[in-house]
Amino acid sequence: MERTQMIPVCTVVESLAGRDKGHLYVVVGSLAYPYVWIADGRKYNLDKPKKKNCRHLRILGTSVSTGSAGPARISNEWIRSVLNRAVKN
């Protein structure tokens, strides 16, 4: 995927720039191009996600499935478990 394209929701990403460089996040929403909302389930949770430029993020694989209910099942606990699995791989 080109760095100029929007990143889909529920995608695991790594921050490439800023104070959070090297941290893993899950994309939880999108704004006007080129910004997305990201969360890690701890410091940046679903109630207060971080706004980040897509150019400063690297995709670490494909989108993560949230199950049959779709994005309604996303929770801070789910985000933490997805990121823990991503770190182990």
Secondary structure, 3 states (H helix, E strand, C coil): CCCCCCCCCCEEEEECCCCCCCCEEEEEEECCCCEEEEECCCCCCCCCCEEEEHHHEEEEEEECCCCCCHHHHCCHHHHHHHHHHHHHC
